[in-house]
C-alpha cells in the first residue's frame, strides 16, 4: 500500500512548526521511490484536502564515516484552506 511508504510526519523542529502556523505547509519523511505526483495523490486521497505544491529534498548525512545511505526524503506539502492535518 502506498501509505506505508510515508514514514512519519516531521513536527519536531522549529522550522516545521513555523511552516504549519504561517504557511499551511506540512513536512513528512517518505520513501525515496515516491515521486511528486504520487505524493500529491496520496495526501489528497488520505487527508481529503487540496494540495497546492509538493517540494522534496534529500537531507544530508549526519556522519560522513557511516556508510549507511539515507533511505528517505523530506517532503514539504502546501495545502489550501484552513485545514489542520496534525494534532
PDB file of N, CA, C and O in Angstrom:
ATOM      1  N   UNK A   1       0.837  -1.176   0.000  1.00  0.00           N
ATOM      2  CA  UNK A   1       0.000   0.000   0.000  1.00  0.00           C
ATOM      3  C   UNK A   1       0.887   1.246   0.000  1.00  0.00           C
ATOM      4  O   UNK A   1       1.954   1.260   0.613  1.00  0.00           O
ATOM      5  N   UNK A   2       0.438   2.274  -0.685  1.00  0.00           N
ATOM      6  CA  UNK A   2       1.230   3.498  -0.820  1.00  0.00           C
ATOM      7  C   UNK A   2       1.409   4.221   0.506  1.00  0.00           C
ATOM      8  O   UNK A   2       2.439   4.862   0.717  1.00  0.00           O
ATOM      9  N   UNK A   3       0.438   4.136   1.401  1.00  0.00           N
ATOM     10  CA  UNK A   3       0.529   4.848   2.666  1.00  0.00           C
ATOM     11  C   UNK A   3       1.667   4.312   3.530  1.00  0.00           C
ATOM     12  O   UNK A   3       2.170   5.032   4.392  1.00  0.00           O
ATOM     13  N   UNK A   4       2.076   3.086   3.321  1.00  0.00           N
ATOM     14  CA  UNK A   4       3.195   2.513   4.066  1.00  0.00           C
ATOM     15  C   UNK A   4       4.519   3.172   3.697  1.00  0.00           C
ATOM     16  O   UNK A   4       5.481   3.078   4.461  1.00  0.00           O
ATOM     17  N   UNK A   5       4.591   3.834   2.552  1.00  0.00           N
ATOM     18  CA  UNK A   5       5.824   4.488   2.133  1.00  0.00           C
ATOM     19  C   UNK A   5       6.028   5.845   2.801  1.00  0.00           C
ATOM     20  O   UNK A   5       7.115   6.417   2.719  1.00  0.00           O
ATOM     21  N   UNK A   6       4.993   6.365   3.461  1.00  0.00           N
ATOM     22  CA  UNK A   6       5.136   7.583   4.259  1.00  0.00           C
ATOM     23  C   UNK A   6       5.640   7.153   5.628  1.00  0.00           C
ATOM     24  O   UNK A   6       4.934   6.471   6.371  1.00  0.00           O
ATOM     25  N   UNK A   7       6.867   7.557   5.961  1.00  0.00           N
ATOM     26  CA  UNK A   7       7.487   7.077   7.191  1.00  0.00           C
ATOM     27  C   UNK A   7       6.954   7.784   8.428  1.00  0.00           C
ATOM     28  O   UNK A   7       6.528   7.125   9.376  1.00  0.00           O
ATOM     29  N   UNK A   8       6.970   9.125   8.436  1.00  0.00           N
ATOM     30  CA  UNK A   8       6.496   9.843   9.616  1.00  0.00           C
ATOM     31  C   UNK A   8       6.324  11.320   9.300  1.00  0.00           C
ATOM     32  O   UNK A   8       6.979  11.845   8.399  1.00  0.00           O
ATOM     33  N   UNK A   9       5.435  12.000  10.046  1.00  0.00           N
ATOM     34  CA  UNK A   9       5.371  13.453   9.922  1.00  0.00           C
ATOM     35  C   UNK A   9       6.520  14.090  10.694  1.00  0.00           C
ATOM     36  O   UNK A   9       6.997  13.525  11.678  1.00  0.00           O
ATOM     37  N   UNK A  10       6.961  15.251  10.258  1.00  0.00           N
ATOM     38  CA  UNK A  10       8.057  15.948  10.930  1.00  0.00           C
ATOM     39  C   UNK A  10       7.459  17.166  11.626  1.00  0.00           C
ATOM     40  O   UNK A  10       7.088  18.141  10.972  1.00  0.00           O
ATOM     41  N   UNK A  11       7.366  17.108  12.944  1.00  0.00           N
ATOM     42  CA  UNK A  11       6.828  18.234  13.703  1.00  0.00           C
ATOM     43  C   UNK A  11       7.736  18.581  14.874  1.00  0.00           C
ATOM     44  O   UNK A  11       7.318  19.265  15.808  1.00  0.00           O
ATOM     45  N   UNK A  12       8.968  18.113  14.825  1.00  0.00           N
ATOM     46  CA  UNK A  12       9.855  18.280  15.964  1.00  0.00           C
ATOM     47  C   UNK A  12      10.823  19.451  15.834  1.00  0.00           C
ATOM     48  O   UNK A  12      11.595  19.713  16.756  1.00  0.00           O
ATOM     49  N   UNK A  13      10.797  20.156  14.713  1.00  0.00           N
ATOM     50  CA  UNK A  13      11.741  21.253  14.547  1.00  0.00           C
ATOM     51  C   UNK A  13      11.005  22.587  14.576  1.00  0.00           C
ATOM     52  O   UNK A  13       9.798  22.653  14.341  1.00  0.00           O
ATOM     53  N   UNK A  14      11.740  23.628  14.863  1.00  0.00           N
ATOM     54  CA  UNK A  14      11.166  24.968  14.903  1.00  0.00           C
ATOM     55  C   UNK A  14      10.660  25.400  13.534  1.00  0.00           C
ATOM     56  O   UNK A  14       9.610  26.034  13.419  1.00  0.00           O
ATOM     57  N   UNK A  15      11.400  25.059  12.520  1.00  0.00           N
ATOM     58  CA  UNK A  15      11.015  25.454  11.169  1.00  0.00           C
ATOM     59  C   UNK A  15       9.688  24.809  10.759  1.00  0.00           C
ATOM     60  O   UNK A  15       8.841  25.480  10.169  1.00  0.00           O
ATOM     61  N   UNK A  16       9.495  23.546  11.053  1.00  0.00           N
ATOM     62  CA  UNK A  16       8.253  22.886  10.655  1.00  0.00           C
ATOM     63  C   UNK A  16       7.060  23.438  11.419  1.00  0.00           C
ATOM     64  O   UNK A  16       5.974  23.563  10.852  1.00  0.00           O
ATOM     65  N   UNK A  17       7.236  23.770  12.685  1.00  0.00           N
ATOM     66  CA  UNK A  17       6.149  24.375  13.447  1.00  0.00           C
ATOM     67  C   UNK A  17       5.784  25.740  12.864  1.00  0.00           C
ATOM     68  O   UNK A  17       4.605  26.078  12.760  1.00  0.00           O
ATOM     69  N   UNK A  18       6.790  26.518  12.488  1.00  0.00           N
ATOM     70  CA  UNK A  18       6.550  27.829  11.889  1.00  0.00           C
ATOM     71  C   UNK A  18       5.837  27.683  10.534  1.00  0.00           C
ATOM     72  O   UNK A  18       4.943  28.469  10.223  1.00  0.00           O
ATOM     73  N   UNK A  19       6.222  26.697   9.740  1.00  0.00           N
ATOM     74  CA  UNK A  19       5.582  26.482   8.446  1.00  0.00           C
ATOM     75  C   UNK A  19       4.118  26.094   8.600  1.00  0.00           C
ATOM     76  O   UNK A  19       3.275  26.518   7.810  1.00  0.00           O
ATOM     77  N   UNK A  20       3.816  25.293   9.610  1.00  0.00           N
ATOM     78  CA  UNK A  20       2.434  24.886   9.850  1.00  0.00           C
ATOM     79  C   UNK A  20       1.592  26.094  10.254  1.00  0.00           C
ATOM     80  O   UNK A  20       0.480  26.276   9.758  1.00  0.00           O
ATOM     81  N   UNK A  21       2.123  26.910  11.149  1.00  0.00           N
ATOM     82  CA  UNK A  21       1.354  28.037  11.669  1.00  0.00           C
ATOM     83  C   UNK A  21       1.164  29.158  10.646  1.00  0.00           C
ATOM     84  O   UNK A  21       0.089  29.755  10.586  1.00  0.00           O
ATOM     85  N   UNK A  22       2.184  29.451   9.845  1.00  0.00           N
ATOM     86  CA  UNK A  22       2.100  30.614   8.968  1.00  0.00           C
ATOM     87  C   UNK A  22       1.704  30.285   7.535  1.00  0.00           C
ATOM     88  O   UNK A  22       0.889  30.998   6.949  1.00  0.00           O
ATOM     89  N   UNK A  23       2.252  29.239   6.965  1.00  0.00           N
ATOM     90  CA  UNK A  23       2.086  28.990   5.533  1.00  0.00           C
ATOM     91  C   UNK A  23       1.205  27.808   5.184  1.00  0.00           C
ATOM     92  O   UNK A  23       1.007  27.511   4.006  1.00  0.00           O
ATOM     93  N   UNK A  24       0.673  27.128   6.191  1.00  0.00           N
ATOM     94  CA  UNK A  24      -0.153  25.941   5.956  1.00  0.00           C
ATOM     95  C   UNK A  24       0.630  24.878   5.179  1.00  0.00           C
ATOM     96  O   UNK A  24       0.117  24.276   4.236  1.00  0.00           O
ATOM     97  N   UNK A  25       1.887  24.658   5.596  1.00  0.00           N
ATOM     98  CA  UNK A  25       2.754  23.662   4.972  1.00  0.00           C
ATOM     99  C   UNK A  25       3.095  22.582   5.998  1.00  0.00           C
ATOM    100  O   UNK A  25       3.361  22.873   7.164  1.00  0.00           O
ATOM    101  N   UNK A  26       3.082  21.342   5.545  1.00  0.00           N
ATOM    102  CA  UNK A  26       3.356  20.210   6.421  1.00  0.00           C
ATOM    103  C   UNK A  26       4.531  19.419   5.871  1.00  0.00           C
ATOM    104  O   UNK A  26       4.709  19.325   4.656  1.00  0.00           O
ATOM    105  N   UNK A  27       5.336  18.849   6.766  1.00  0.00           N
ATOM    106  CA  UNK A  27       6.527  18.096   6.369  1.00  0.00           C
ATOM    107  C   UNK A  27       6.364  16.632   6.736  1.00  0.00           C
ATOM    108  O   UNK A  27       5.851  16.289   7.801  1.00  0.00           O
ATOM    109  N   UNK A  28       6.813  15.781   5.829  1.00  0.00           N
ATOM    110  CA  UNK A  28       6.780  14.344   6.042  1.00  0.00           C
ATOM    111  C   UNK A  28       8.092  13.742   5.566  1.00  0.00           C
ATOM    112  O   UNK A  28       8.750  14.284   4.678  1.00  0.00           O
ATOM    113  N   UNK A  29       8.464  12.624   6.160  1.00  0.00           N
ATOM    114  CA  UNK A  29       9.553  11.804   5.640  1.00  0.00           C
ATOM    115  C   UNK A  29       8.914  10.666   4.859  1.00  0.00           C
ATOM    116  O   UNK A  29       8.084   9.929   5.390  1.00  0.00           O
ATOM    117  N   UNK A  30       9.302  10.526   3.600  1.00  0.00           N
ATOM    118  CA  UNK A  30       8.728   9.493   2.748  1.00  0.00           C
ATOM    119  C   UNK A  30       9.842   8.660   2.121  1.00  0.00           C
ATOM    120  O   UNK A  30      11.016   9.028   2.175  1.00  0.00           O
ATOM    121  N   UNK A  31       9.466   7.562   1.539  1.00  0.00           N
ATOM    122  CA  UNK A  31      10.408   6.691   0.858  1.00  0.00           C
ATOM    123  C   UNK A  31      10.955   7.391  -0.384  1.00  0.00           C
ATOM    124  O   UNK A  31      10.252   8.181  -1.016  1.00  0.00           O
ATOM    125  N   UNK A  32      12.200   7.102  -0.730  1.00  0.00           N
ATOM    126  CA  UNK A  32      12.846   7.780  -1.861  1.00  0.00           C
ATOM    127  C   UNK A  32      12.232   7.389  -3.200  1.00  0.00           C
ATOM    128  O   UNK A  32      12.448   8.087  -4.191  1.00  0.00           O
ATOM    129  N   UNK A  33      11.487   6.317  -3.261  1.00  0.00           N
ATOM    130  CA  UNK A  33      10.907   5.866  -4.523  1.00  0.00           C
ATOM    131  C   UNK A  33       9.662   6.634  -4.921  1.00  0.00           C
ATOM    132  O   UNK A  33       9.252   6.576  -6.081  1.00  0.00           O
ATOM    133  N   UNK A  34       9.046   7.357  -3.986  1.00  0.00           N
ATOM    134  CA  UNK A  34       7.841   8.121  -4.305  1.00  0.00           C
ATOM    135  C   UNK A  34       8.179   9.362  -5.124  1.00  0.00           C
ATOM    136  O   UNK A  34       9.172  10.042  -4.862  1.00  0.00           O
ATOM    137  N   UNK A  35       7.346   9.646  -6.110  1.00  0.00           N
ATOM    138  CA  UNK A  35       7.517  10.847  -6.923  1.00  0.00           C
ATOM    139  C   UNK A  35       6.539  11.922  -6.440  1.00  0.00           C
ATOM    140  O   UNK A  35       5.642  11.642  -5.645  1.00  0.00           O
ATOM    141  N   UNK A  36       6.720  13.145  -6.923  1.00  0.00           N
ATOM    142  CA  UNK A  36       5.841  14.237  -6.507  1.00  0.00           C
ATOM    143  C   UNK A  36       4.371  13.996  -6.858  1.00  0.00           C
ATOM    144  O   UNK A  36       3.512  14.246  -6.012  1.00  0.00           O
ATOM    145  N   UNK A  37       4.042  13.524  -8.063  1.00  0.00           N
ATOM    146  CA  UNK A  37       2.627  13.247  -8.352  1.00  0.00           C
ATOM    147  C   UNK A  37       2.039  12.147  -7.465  1.00  0.00           C
ATOM    148  O   UNK A  37       0.871  12.222  -7.083  1.00  0.00           O
ATOM    149  N   UNK A  38       2.829  11.140  -7.138  1.00  0.00           N
ATOM    150  CA  UNK A  38       2.353  10.081  -6.249  1.00  0.00           C
ATOM    151  C   UNK A  38       2.098  10.617  -4.843  1.00  0.00           C
ATOM    152  O   UNK A  38       1.108  10.254  -4.208  1.00  0.00           O
ATOM    153  N   UNK A  39       2.989  11.478  -4.357  1.00  0.00           N
ATOM    154  CA  UNK A  39       2.827  12.065  -3.030  1.00  0.00           C
ATOM    155  C   UNK A  39       1.593  12.951  -3.000  1.00  0.00           C
ATOM    156  O   UNK A  39       0.821  12.907  -2.042  1.00  0.00           O
ATOM    157  N   UNK A  40       1.400  13.754  -4.038  1.00  0.00           N
ATOM    158  CA  UNK A  40       0.225  14.631  -4.127  1.00  0.00           C
ATOM    159  C   UNK A  40      -1.061  13.812  -4.075  1.00  0.00           C
ATOM    160  O   UNK A  40      -1.975  14.135  -3.316  1.00  0.00           O
ATOM    161  N   UNK A  41      -1.133  12.768  -4.869  1.00  0.00           N
ATOM    162  CA  UNK A  41      -2.328  11.928  -4.923  1.00  0.00           C
ATOM    163  C   UNK A  41      -2.574  11.240  -3.581  1.00  0.00           C
ATOM    164  O   UNK A  41      -3.713  11.156  -3.123  1.00  0.00           O
ATOM    165  N   UNK A  42      -1.521  10.758  -2.965  1.00  0.00           N
ATOM    166  CA  UNK A  42      -1.629  10.069  -1.683  1.00  0.00           C
ATOM    167  C   UNK A  42      -2.182  10.987  -0.597  1.00  0.00           C
ATOM    168  O   UNK A  42      -3.089  10.602   0.140  1.00  0.00           O
ATOM    169  N   UNK A  43      -1.637  12.201  -0.495  1.00  0.00           N
ATOM    170  CA  UNK A  43      -2.089  13.145   0.534  1.00  0.00           C
ATOM    171  C   UNK A  43      -3.514  13.614   0.259  1.00  0.00           C
ATOM    172  O   UNK A  43      -4.314  13.725   1.188  1.00  0.00           O
ATOM    173  N   UNK A  44      -3.843  13.890  -0.996  1.00  0.00           N
ATOM    174  CA  UNK A  44      -5.189  14.344  -1.327  1.00  0.00           C
ATOM    175  C   UNK A  44      -6.232  13.274  -1.009  1.00  0.00           C
ATOM    176  O   UNK A  44      -7.311  13.596  -0.511  1.00  0.00           O
ATOM    177  N   UNK A  45      -5.929  12.022  -1.286  1.00  0.00           N
ATOM    178  CA  UNK A  45      -6.890  10.946  -1.016  1.00  0.00           C
ATOM    179  C   UNK A  45      -6.998  10.632   0.471  1.00  0.00           C
ATOM    180  O   UNK A  45      -8.099  10.427   0.982  1.00  0.00           O
ATOM    181  N   UNK A  46      -5.866  10.592   1.169  1.00  0.00           N
ATOM    182  CA  UNK A  46      -5.885  10.176   2.567  1.00  0.00           C
ATOM    183  C   UNK A  46      -6.451  11.258   3.487  1.00  0.00           C
ATOM    184  O   UNK A  46      -7.272  10.962   4.355  1.00  0.00           O
ATOM    185  N   UNK A  47      -6.018  12.514   3.305  1.00  0.00           N
ATOM    186  CA  UNK A  47      -6.451  13.594   4.185  1.00  0.00           C
ATOM    187  C   UNK A  47      -7.644  14.384   3.634  1.00  0.00           C
ATOM    188  O   UNK A  47      -8.196  15.230   4.337  1.00  0.00           O
ATOM    189  N   UNK A  48      -8.049  14.117   2.384  1.00  0.00           N
ATOM    190  CA  UNK A  48      -9.180  14.787   1.745  1.00  0.00           C
ATOM    191  C   UNK A  48      -8.997  16.303   1.731  1.00  0.00           C
ATOM    192  O   UNK A  48      -9.873  17.049   2.169  1.00  0.00           O
ATOM    193  N   UNK A  49      -7.841  16.750   1.219  1.00  0.00           N
ATOM    194  CA  UNK A  49      -7.509  18.173   1.100  1.00  0.00           C
ATOM    195  C   UNK A  49      -7.022  18.452  -0.310  1.00  0.00           C
ATOM    196  O   UNK A  49      -6.727  17.524  -1.064  1.00  0.00           O
ATOM    197  N   UNK A  50      -6.936  19.726  -0.670  1.00  0.00           N
ATOM    198  CA  UNK A  50      -6.399  20.143  -1.962  1.00  0.00           C
ATOM    199  C   UNK A  50      -4.941  20.542  -1.774  1.00  0.00           C
ATOM    200  O   UNK A  50      -4.643  21.465  -1.015  1.00  0.00           O
ATOM    201  N   UNK A  51      -4.038  19.859  -2.453  1.00  0.00           N
ATOM    202  CA  UNK A  51      -2.605  20.132  -2.367  1.00  0.00           C
ATOM    203  C   UNK A  51      -2.235  21.158  -3.425  1.00  0.00           C
ATOM    204  O   UNK A  51      -2.513  20.970  -4.609  1.00  0.00           O
ATOM    205  N   UNK A  52      -1.604  22.248  -2.988  1.00  0.00           N
ATOM    206  CA  UNK A  52      -1.179  23.289  -3.919  1.00  0.00           C
ATOM    207  C   UNK A  52       0.215  23.035  -4.470  1.00  0.00           C
ATOM    208  O   UNK A  52       0.461  23.263  -5.654  1.00  0.00           O
ATOM    209  N   UNK A  53       1.141  22.560  -3.618  1.00  0.00           N
ATOM    210  CA  UNK A  53       2.518  22.350  -4.054  1.00  0.00           C
ATOM    211  C   UNK A  53       3.156  21.219  -3.264  1.00  0.00           C
ATOM    212  O   UNK A  53       2.808  20.966  -2.111  1.00  0.00           O
ATOM    213  N   UNK A  54       4.098  20.546  -3.913  1.00  0.00           N
ATOM    214  CA  UNK A  54       4.884  19.488  -3.278  1.00  0.00           C
ATOM    215  C   UNK A  54       6.353  19.780  -3.544  1.00  0.00           C
ATOM    216  O   UNK A  54       6.784  19.824  -4.696  1.00  0.00           O
ATOM    217  N   UNK A  55       7.119  19.980  -2.479  1.00  0.00           N
ATOM    218  CA  UNK A  55       8.562  20.209  -2.590  1.00  0.00           C
ATOM    219  C   UNK A  55       9.285  19.074  -1.880  1.00  0.00           C
ATOM    220  O   UNK A  55       8.902  18.674  -0.780  1.00  0.00           O
ATOM    221  N   UNK A  56      10.338  18.557  -2.517  1.00  0.00           N
ATOM    222  CA  UNK A  56      11.090  17.449  -1.920  1.00  0.00           C
ATOM    223  C   UNK A  56      12.568  17.787  -1.858  1.00  0.00           C
ATOM    224  O   UNK A  56      13.075  18.576  -2.656  1.00  0.00           O
ATOM    225  N   UNK A  57      13.252  17.176  -0.895  1.00  0.00           N
ATOM    226  CA  UNK A  57      14.706  17.243  -0.854  1.00  0.00           C
ATOM    227  C   UNK A  57      15.236  16.084  -0.025  1.00  0.00           C
ATOM    228  O   UNK A  57      14.541  15.541   0.834  1.00  0.00           O
ATOM    229  N   UNK A  58      16.466  15.724  -0.297  1.00  0.00           N
ATOM    230  CA  UNK A  58      17.135  14.661   0.439  1.00  0.00           C
ATOM    231  C   UNK A  58      18.089  15.307   1.429  1.00  0.00           C
ATOM    232  O   UNK A  58      19.057  15.943   1.011  1.00  0.00           O
ATOM    233  N   UNK A  59      17.847  15.166   2.740  1.00  0.00           N
ATOM    234  CA  UNK A  59      18.732  15.796   3.726  1.00  0.00           C
ATOM    235  C   UNK A  59      20.121  15.167   3.707  1.00  0.00           C
ATOM    236  O   UNK A  59      20.263  13.990   3.375  1.00  0.00           O
ATOM    237  N   UNK A  60      21.137  15.936   4.056  1.00  0.00           N
ATOM    238  CA  UNK A  60      22.500  15.396   4.061  1.00  0.00           C
ATOM    239  C   UNK A  60      22.692  14.398   5.199  1.00  0.00           C
ATOM    240  O   UNK A  60      21.966  14.407   6.192  1.00  0.00           O
ATOM    241  N   UNK A  61      23.688  13.543   5.022  1.00  0.00           N
ATOM    242  CA  UNK A  61      24.013  12.588   6.079  1.00  0.00           C
ATOM    243  C   UNK A  61      24.602  13.323   7.266  1.00  0.00           C
ATOM    244  O   UNK A  61      25.278  14.337   7.099  1.00  0.00           O
ATOM    245  N   UNK A  62      24.350  12.819   8.461  1.00  0.00           N
ATOM    246  CA  UNK A  62      24.864  13.450   9.666  1.00  0.00           C
ATOM    247  C   UNK A  62      26.347  13.157   9.856  1.00  0.00           C
ATOM    248  O   UNK A  62      27.137  14.061  10.125  1.00  0.00           O
ATOM    249  N   UNK A  63      26.712  11.905   9.718  1.00  0.00           N
ATOM    250  CA  UNK A  63      28.079  11.493   9.977  1.00  0.00           C
ATOM    251  C   UNK A  63      28.677  10.915   8.701  1.00  0.00           C
ATOM    252  O   UNK A  63      28.143   9.951   8.153  1.00  0.00           O
ATOM    253  N   UNK A  64      29.754  11.479   8.229  1.00  0.00           N
ATOM    254  CA  UNK A  64      30.359  11.040   6.974  1.00  0.00           C
ATOM    255  C   UNK A  64      31.032   9.675   7.104  1.00  0.00           C
ATOM    256  O   UNK A  64      31.232   8.985   6.104  1.00  0.00           O
ATOM    257  N   UNK A  65      31.377   9.286   8.318  1.00  0.00           N
ATOM    258  CA  UNK A  65      32.051   7.999   8.497  1.00  0.00           C
ATOM    259  C   UNK A  65      31.113   6.822   8.288  1.00  0.00           C
ATOM    260  O   UNK A  65      31.520   5.764   7.808  1.00  0.00           O
ATOM    261  N   UNK A  66      29.874   7.018   8.647  1.00  0.00           N
ATOM    262  CA  UNK A  66      28.919   5.929   8.481  1.00  0.00           C
ATOM    263  C   UNK A  66      28.631   5.737   6.997  1.00  0.00           C
ATOM    264  O   UNK A  66      28.428   6.704   6.263  1.00  0.00           O
ATOM    265  N   UNK A  67      28.614   4.512   6.577  1.00  0.00           N
ATOM    266  CA  UNK A  67      28.389   4.244   5.158  1.00  0.00           C
ATOM    267  C   UNK A  67      26.925   3.965   4.847  1.00  0.00           C
ATOM    268  O   UNK A  67      26.587   3.611   3.718  1.00  0.00           O
ATOM    269  N   UNK A  68      26.063   4.119   5.834  1.00  0.00           N
ATOM    270  CA  UNK A  68      24.649   3.856   5.583  1.00  0.00           C
ATOM    271  C   UNK A  68      24.051   4.960   4.720  1.00  0.00           C
ATOM    272  O   UNK A  68      24.342   6.143   4.897  1.00  0.00           O
ATOM    273  N   UNK A  69      23.229   4.551   3.805  1.00  0.00           N
ATOM    274  CA  UNK A  69      22.586   5.503   2.916  1.00  0.00           C
ATOM    275  C   UNK A  69      21.308   6.029   3.568  1.00  0.00           C
ATOM    276  O   UNK A  69      20.685   5.350   4.384  1.00  0.00           O
ATOM    277  N   UNK A  70      20.938   7.232   3.198  1.00  0.00           N
ATOM    278  CA  UNK A  70      19.678   7.772   3.675  1.00  0.00           C
ATOM    279  C   UNK A  70      18.564   7.151   2.848  1.00  0.00           C
ATOM    280  O   UNK A  70      18.579   7.229   1.620  1.00  0.00           O
ATOM    281  N   UNK A  71      17.602   6.537   3.515  1.00  0.00           N
ATOM    282  CA  UNK A  71      16.543   5.851   2.791  1.00  0.00           C
ATOM    283  C   UNK A  71      15.211   6.591   2.897  1.00  0.00           C
ATOM    284  O   UNK A  71      14.147   5.973   2.873  1.00  0.00           O
ATOM    285  N   UNK A  72      15.278   7.909   3.013  1.00  0.00           N
ATOM    286  CA  UNK A  72      14.070   8.706   2.998  1.00  0.00           C
ATOM    287  C   UNK A  72      14.363  10.064   2.371  1.00  0.00           C
ATOM    288  O   UNK A  72      15.517  10.473   2.240  1.00  0.00           O
ATOM    289  N   UNK A  73      13.303  10.742   1.991  1.00  0.00           N
ATOM    290  CA  UNK A  73      13.437  12.121   1.561  1.00  0.00           C
ATOM    291  C   UNK A  73      12.369  12.934   2.270  1.00  0.00           C
ATOM    292  O   UNK A  73      11.305  12.421   2.616  1.00  0.00           O
ATOM    293  N   UNK A  74      12.663  14.195   2.480  1.00  0.00           N
ATOM    294  CA  UNK A  74      11.770  15.091   3.201  1.00  0.00           C
ATOM    295  C   UNK A  74      10.868  15.785   2.201  1.00  0.00           C
ATOM    296  O   UNK A  74      11.332  16.274   1.171  1.00  0.00           O
ATOM    297  N   UNK A  75       9.589  15.829   2.501  1.00  0.00           N
ATOM    298  CA  UNK A  75       8.594  16.422   1.623  1.00  0.00           C
ATOM    299  C   UNK A  75       7.902  17.553   2.377  1.00  0.00           C
ATOM    300  O   UNK A  75       7.474  17.373   3.518  1.00  0.00           O
ATOM    301  N   UNK A  76       7.792  18.713   1.744  1.00  0.00           N
ATOM    302  CA  UNK A  76       7.031  19.829   2.296  1.00  0.00           C
ATOM    303  C   UNK A  76       5.826  20.035   1.394  1.00  0.00           C
ATOM    304  O   UNK A  76       5.966  20.344   0.211  1.00  0.00           O
ATOM    305  N   UNK A  77       4.632  19.858   1.969  1.00  0.00           N
ATOM    306  CA  UNK A  77       3.392  19.911   1.212  1.00  0.00           C
ATOM    307  C   UNK A  77       2.625  21.169   1.604  1.00  0.00           C
ATOM    308  O   UNK A  77       2.393  21.415   2.788  1.00  0.00           O
ATOM    309  N   UNK A  78       2.232  21.963   0.615  1.00  0.00           N
ATOM    310  CA  UNK A  78       1.415  23.140   0.846  1.00  0.00           C
ATOM    311  C   UNK A  78      -0.020  22.801   0.505  1.00  0.00           C
ATOM    312  O   UNK A  78      -0.310  22.340  -0.598  1.00  0.00           O
ATOM    313  N   UNK A  79      -0.927  23.032   1.459  1.00  0.00           N
ATOM    314  CA  UNK A  79      -2.340  22.728   1.214  1.00  0.00           C
ATOM    315  C   UNK A  79      -3.139  24.024   1.240  1.00  0.00           C
ATOM    316  O   UNK A  79      -2.688  25.039   1.771  1.00  0.00           O
ATOM    317  N   UNK A  80      -4.327  23.971   0.662  1.00  0.00           N
ATOM    318  CA  UNK A  80      -5.176  25.158   0.615  1.00  0.00           C
ATOM    319  C   UNK A  80      -6.157  25.130   1.769  1.00  0.00           C
ATOM    320  O   UNK A  80      -6.486  24.063   2.286  1.00  0.00           O
ATOM    321  N   UNK A  81      -6.625  26.303   2.174  1.00  0.00           N
ATOM    322  CA  UNK A  81      -7.644  26.395   3.214  1.00  0.00           C
ATOM    323  C   UNK A  81      -7.074  26.354   4.616  1.00  0.00           C
ATOM    324  O   UNK A  81      -5.861  26.316   4.821  1.00  0.00           O
ATOM    325  N   UNK A  82      -7.982  26.362   5.571  1.00  0.00           N
ATOM    326  CA  UNK A  82      -7.609  26.332   6.988  1.00  0.00           C
ATOM    327  C   UNK A  82      -7.832  24.933   7.562  1.00  0.00           C
ATOM    328  O   UNK A  82      -8.635  24.749   8.476  1.00  0.00           O
ATOM    329  N   UNK A  83      -7.129  23.975   7.029  1.00  0.00           N
ATOM    330  CA  UNK A  83      -7.257  22.585   7.454  1.00  0.00           C
ATOM    331  C   UNK A  83      -6.067  22.243   8.339  1.00  0.00           C
ATOM    332  O   UNK A  83      -4.932  22.613   8.038  1.00  0.00           O
ATOM    333  N   UNK A  84      -6.335  21.533   9.434  1.00  0.00           N
ATOM    334  CA  UNK A  84      -5.253  21.092  10.322  1.00  0.00           C
ATOM    335  C   UNK A  84      -5.110  19.584  10.139  1.00  0.00           C
ATOM    336  O   UNK A  84      -6.023  18.824  10.460  1.00  0.00           O
ATOM    337  N   UNK A  85      -3.957  19.156   9.618  1.00  0.00           N
ATOM    338  CA  UNK A  85      -3.721  17.740   9.392  1.00  0.00           C
ATOM    339  C   UNK A  85      -3.205  17.036  10.647  1.00  0.00           C
ATOM    340  O   UNK A  85      -3.617  15.914  10.943  1.00  0.00           O
ATOM    341  N   UNK A  86      -2.328  17.675  11.366  1.00  0.00           N
ATOM    342  CA  UNK A  86      -1.680  17.048  12.515  1.00  0.00           C
ATOM    343  C   UNK A  86      -2.148  17.717  13.800  1.00  0.00           C
ATOM    344  O   UNK A  86      -2.160  18.944  13.898  1.00  0.00           O
ATOM    345  N   UNK A  87      -2.526  16.927  14.765  1.00  0.00           N
ATOM    346  CA  UNK A  87      -2.968  17.485  16.055  1.00  0.00           C
ATOM    347  C   UNK A  87      -2.104  16.955  17.161  1.00  0.00           C
ATOM    348  O   UNK A  87      -2.309  17.302  18.325  1.00  0.00           O
TER     349      UNK A  87
END
